[in-house]
Amino acid sequence: MIEVVDAEAARRALAAGRLDCPSCGGMLRPWGRTRDRAVASPQAAIVVRLDRARCRSCWAMHVVLPAGLVAGRSYPLALIGAALAAAGAGGRAPVSGHPPRRARRDRAVLVAPRPRQRRAVDRR
């Protein structure tokens, strides 16, 4: 995973062979794009396709990730920060529409679960 600030500049650098492999330092080359991924936001769901890169030396595969996204999550970093700030103030962060299907797994990021009451277990 390679995190970049500007995805377009990273795409041009990747095409020109100016990105180095984080694993071995070899030259990366473009290797297609990922499948469409839905990312929730306060306004609407956004569809994102990330660039893939493959090292010419060690053949490792890397994904170029824009800085505003979090690896493995269906919510952008700004929305996660807003949710944490709202949770600290006792509220919830608004997300318009339905979250992406994968976001159900990530719901713990937006809504903290209530503490569970543990039942006493009789061990004899």
LINJO-V509350 format. One line per field, one symbol per residue. phi: phi as a letter, one per 30 degrees, with the letter a starting at -180 (. if undefined). psi: psi as a letter, one per 30 degrees, with the letter a starting at -180 (. if undefined). burial: 1 if it has 16 or more other ideal C-beta (glycine too) atoms within 10 Angstrom, else 0. A space follows every 10 residues. Layout:
phi=???
psi=???
burial=???
This chain:
phi=.ccbdcdddd ddddddiccc dddbiddcbd bibdddbdbd bddadccbbc dcbbddccid cbcdcdddcc dibcbdeddd ddddddddcj cbddbdicde eddeddeddd bdddddcddd cdcc
psi=kjklejeeee eeeeefggkl kfefglkklk halllkkkkl lfelkkkkjl klkkkfefgk klkjklfflk kglgkleeee eeeeeeefgg akkkjkakll effeegffee jklkkkkkkk kjj.
burial=0101001001 1001000010 1000000100 0000000011 0000100001 1111100000 0101110011 0011110011 0110000000 0010100011 0010010011 0000000000 0000
